[in-house]
């Protein structure tokens, strides 16, 4: 009897101490803003109030498994009419295709901006046909339409012409040359901060804790502090290196809260300065630690598997993996070189040495391997160098300067499915975008905390859906953009 009474007292004490709450499973969501922004726009930094855009809408949900471009789940085949007379009255546009489902929305883009049409502005007639209601204004320009289903899958994009009645249309006029603003290519998706992305809110401590003085005030939420770079896998799980937390922070789409990987071995070893992460052979993860001067190997659950480069690396920062030949490329910043390891983790090649000539480096930091090319940010030489898979120098671009497109302090680097190159310019707080030839296309950024602004950004990476992730280091967040791709001609 006394034992039962003691057990009851223990349970009551636990409830008073911790509160009577049941753990709630919260799926991951991007933290959103009340603004819908695209780049470029007719007015740079164009912002449209977007109260209807909520976390319940598919266009802003976390990453989904990749969709095969050869066999799209959602596809537009025809739109008609393909020419609309510019008007302030509502007009109907019919879209035929496959895979149309309830809850789909239409993304409508013209040179000035993009908007989402939902609710009574889009009607699902059949799985092969939807009708949207739109107003165009009296204009003469090219518009584009994309459908997005409730799971966030995007269709291909088709274009149609809006013309001014009584005048020659764009397609009919060869003498009338009007410079149109660029079609938006990037859309703001959301931000990643920490526990708030799982819907976790600050909690008041229990009554008993307040009475006995164990705690005061609210319980703080876990947040990113100094994110460096990251990786997103095919399931949509996001892995972020945080040098302040000295850990890899894992955001799983179907999780309860962020998970921290801190161990580097089966003893008491811990990360000190994790910088970059990528996936290697057999789905293991490779993480550089600049202070420990090693590459740490972890399995898919964060269990330590071993280390690479001990006694060989001086200050490893960027890392990339070539799945075709199993090579691991590591930017060794202090050694002014990129070191290459084989699939048995043996050093097989050193690319570069200190200098300013082609193929030489001056404190290289981040690297990326894609499209059978190795991209290296040669930070103190203010340029990006490109090599083939064997380490042969191919070309470089970038220079010191104060104009947009110059890269006095390049850091993170990645590419998208079209081969466009993304470079973090940390000195002026920009994400700079170049085509695959290294020709400058577009800047996004500027110093600040708002949408499209950064404060000492570090790394950048992309996923299979062409989402672009920016480690906005001193704002303690990951900013996510969607590359809208090239429209069919």
Number of C-alpha atoms within 10 A of each C-alpha: 6 7 8 9 9 11 12 12 12 12 11 13 13 13 15 14 18 13 16 11 7 6 7 10 13 16 16 25 22 23 19 17 18 13 15 22 26 29 26 23 21 16 12 13 17 16 16 14 12 14 10 13 18 14 14 11 18 18 24 20 20 20 25 16 12 15 14 10 9 6 8 15 15 20 21 21 14 14 19 13 12 14 16 21 18 19 17 11 11 13 14 15 18 17 24 19 17 17 16 25 18 12 16 25 28 22 18 19 21 22 18 18 25 26 17 20 18 18 12 8 15 20 18 17 15 15 13 17 20 22 19 21 16 17 13 19 15 15 15 21 21 18 20 19 22 22 25 23 21 17 16 18 21 23 23 19 21 19 20 17 19 23 23 17 14 7 10 14 18 18 10 9 10 9 8 10 8 9 7 13 15 14 23 22 19 20 20 22 23 21 21 24 21 26 22 19 22 25 18 16 12 13 11 15 17 16 14 17 16 14 11 9 9 11 14 11 9 10 12 11 14 14 17 24 18 23 32 30 31 26 21 23 17 13 13 20 18 22 24 26 30 27 23 14 20 21 23 29 22 23 26 20 21 15 15 19 22 24 17 18 21 20 19 24 17 11 8 8 11 15 23 19 21 30 29 33 27 23 22 21 14 8 12 17 23 25 29 30 25 24 15 18 21 23 26 24 23 23 16 12 10 18 17 21 15 14 17 20 19 12 8 14 23 19 22 32 29 31 28 25 24 22 15 8 10 15 23 26 26 31 31 26 23 17 20 22 26 27 23 22 19 15 15 10 14 13 17 11 14 16 20 20 16 15 13 13 10 13 21 20 28 22 22 32 32 33 28 27 23 18 15 13 17 23 23 29 31 29 23 18 23 24 25 25 24 24 19 16 18 13 19 14 17 13 15 19 16 20 16 15 11 11 9 15 22 19 29 21 21 33 30 28 30 25 25 22 15 13 14 17 23 25 29 30 29 25 17 22 21 25 27 22 22 19 16 15 12 18 14 18 14 16 19 21 20 19 16 14 13 11 18 21 19 27 21 22 33 27 33 28 24 24 20 18 21 18 21 24 26 29 30 28 23 18 21 20 23 27 25 22 23 18 21 20 15 11 14 9 6
